[in-house]
Amino acid sequence: MADSSDIASAEPHVQPLQVLADTNIVLDLFLKRDPWYTEAQPMWDERDAGHLFVYLAASVLTDIFYICRKQVGAEQARRIVDTCLHGFDIVPVDRSILETALALPGSDFEDNVLVVCAQVASLDLIITRNTADFRDSPIPAIAPTGLPSRLDT
């Protein structure tokens, strides 16, 4: 039987944050784009430490491959996509998500798809450099630099 000192010293279990990463953050990480790489790297470190579950919308993987292929070649682009598939959880994008995103206000369909994906997956945050593009999102959007204040580590 545990005594009161054991109970008092037990730390409460803290649930990791579940976040959706915008395409720009993933590109900053894998292409080491300055000055944003140093801002995005802590997200990956927190994921490695188990404090964060990072999700990607399935639709961003084609964009990531396309942009990376142009900058670092097809083989490296494939490795980056493979790392994404193994390092992040993937939120499927289907007709329902696309139709819901199309019906949302705002002119950026891609951002609307991310908002709907975050909603459907019941995620806590969207991580992006373009927070203004998500000002009407029911899921809060923050820059990677705002992430440490949201983590209970």
C-alpha positions as CSV (number, residue, x, y, z in Angstrom):
1,M,0.0,0.0,0.0
2,A,1.3,3.5,-0.9
3,D,1.8,5.9,1.9
4,S,0.9,9.6,1.7
5,S,4.5,10.6,0.8
6,D,4.3,8.3,-2.3
7,I,1.1,9.9,-3.4
8,A,2.3,13.5,-2.8
9,S,5.4,12.9,-4.9
10,A,3.6,11.4,-7.8
11,E,3.5,13.8,-10.8
12,P,0.2,14.0,-12.7
13,H,0.3,12.5,-16.2
14,V,0.5,15.3,-18.7
15,Q,-1.1,14.6,-22.1
16,P,1.1,15.6,-25.0
17,L,-0.1,18.4,-27.2
18,Q,-1.5,17.3,-30.6
19,V,-0.6,19.7,-33.4
20,L,-1.0,20.0,-37.1
21,A,2.2,21.4,-38.8
22,D,1.7,23.7,-41.8
23,T,3.7,22.9,-44.9
24,N,6.1,25.9,-44.3
25,I,7.2,24.5,-41.0
26,V,8.0,21.1,-42.4
27,L,10.0,22.7,-45.2
28,D,11.8,24.9,-42.8
29,L,12.9,21.8,-40.8
30,F,14.0,19.6,-43.6
31,L,15.4,22.2,-45.9
32,K,17.0,24.0,-43.0
33,R,15.7,27.3,-44.3
34,D,17.1,30.3,-42.4
35,P,16.1,32.1,-40.3
36,W,13.1,29.8,-39.6
37,Y,14.9,26.5,-39.1
38,T,16.1,27.5,-35.6
39,E,12.5,28.4,-34.7
40,A,11.0,25.1,-36.1
41,Q,13.6,22.7,-34.7
42,P,12.3,22.8,-31.1
43,M,9.0,21.3,-32.4
44,W,10.9,18.3,-33.7
45,D,12.8,18.0,-30.5
46,E,9.6,18.1,-28.4
47,R,8.1,15.4,-30.7
48,D,11.2,13.3,-30.1
49,A,10.9,13.9,-26.3
50,G,7.3,12.7,-26.4
51,H,5.8,16.0,-25.4
52,L,4.1,16.6,-28.7
53,F,2.3,14.6,-31.4
54,V,2.8,16.2,-34.8
55,Y,0.3,15.6,-37.6
56,L,0.4,16.5,-41.3
57,A,-2.5,16.7,-43.6
58,A,-2.0,14.1,-46.3
59,S,-2.4,16.8,-49.0
60,V,0.8,18.6,-47.9
61,L,3.0,15.7,-48.8
62,T,2.7,16.3,-52.5
63,D,3.7,20.0,-52.0
64,I,6.6,19.0,-49.8
65,F,7.9,16.6,-52.4
66,Y,7.4,19.1,-55.2
67,I,9.2,21.9,-53.4
68,C,12.0,19.7,-52.1
69,R,12.6,18.1,-55.5
70,K,13.2,21.5,-57.0
71,Q,15.6,22.4,-54.3
72,V,17.5,19.2,-53.3
73,G,16.6,16.7,-56.0
74,A,14.2,13.8,-56.3
75,E,16.1,11.3,-54.2
76,Q,16.4,13.7,-51.2
77,A,12.8,14.7,-51.7
78,R,11.8,11.0,-51.4
79,R,13.8,10.7,-48.2
80,I,12.1,13.8,-46.8
81,V,8.6,12.4,-47.6
82,D,9.6,9.0,-46.2
83,T,10.7,10.8,-43.0
84,C,7.4,12.6,-42.8
85,L,5.5,9.4,-43.2
86,H,7.4,7.8,-40.4
87,G,7.9,10.8,-38.2
88,F,4.4,12.4,-38.2
89,D,0.9,11.1,-38.0
90,I,-1.1,11.7,-41.2
91,V,-4.6,13.1,-41.3
92,P,-6.4,11.8,-44.4
93,V,-7.9,14.2,-46.8
94,D,-11.1,13.0,-48.4
95,R,-14.0,14.5,-50.3
96,S,-15.8,15.5,-47.1
97,I,-12.8,17.5,-45.9
98,L,-12.4,19.2,-49.2
99,E,-16.0,20.2,-49.5
100,T,-16.1,21.5,-45.9
101,A,-12.9,23.5,-46.6
102,L,-14.3,24.9,-49.8
103,A,-17.4,26.2,-47.9
104,L,-15.3,28.0,-45.3
105,P,-14.7,31.8,-45.6
106,G,-11.4,33.0,-46.7
107,S,-9.5,32.9,-49.9
108,D,-6.8,30.3,-49.1
109,F,-8.2,26.8,-49.8
110,E,-5.0,25.1,-48.6
111,D,-5.2,26.7,-45.2
112,N,-8.9,25.9,-45.0
113,V,-8.1,22.2,-45.7
114,L,-5.6,22.3,-42.8
115,V,-8.2,23.9,-40.5
116,V,-10.8,21.1,-41.3
117,C,-8.1,18.4,-40.9
118,A,-7.2,19.8,-37.4
119,Q,-10.9,19.9,-36.5
120,V,-11.7,16.4,-37.7
121,A,-8.6,15.0,-35.9
122,S,-9.5,17.0,-32.7
123,L,-6.1,18.5,-32.6
124,D,-5.0,21.2,-30.1
125,L,-3.1,23.6,-32.3
126,I,-2.0,24.5,-35.8
127,I,1.7,25.4,-36.1
128,T,2.5,27.9,-38.8
129,R,4.5,30.9,-39.7
130,N,1.4,32.5,-41.2
131,T,-0.8,32.8,-38.1
132,A,-2.8,35.7,-39.6
133,D,-4.0,33.3,-42.3
134,F,-5.7,31.3,-39.6
135,R,-7.3,34.1,-37.6
136,D,-10.8,32.7,-38.1
137,S,-9.8,29.1,-37.3
138,P,-11.6,27.4,-34.5
139,I,-8.3,25.6,-33.8
140,P,-5.7,28.1,-32.5
141,A,-2.8,28.7,-34.8
142,I,0.6,29.7,-33.3
143,A,4.1,30.2,-34.6
144,P,6.7,27.7,-33.6
145,T,8.2,30.2,-31.3
146,G,4.9,30.2,-29.2
147,L,5.0,26.4,-28.7
148,P,7.3,26.3,-25.6
149,S,4.8,28.3,-23.6
150,R,2.0,25.8,-24.5
151,L,4.0,22.7,-23.4
152,D,3.7,21.4,-19.9
153,T,7.1,19.7,-19.7
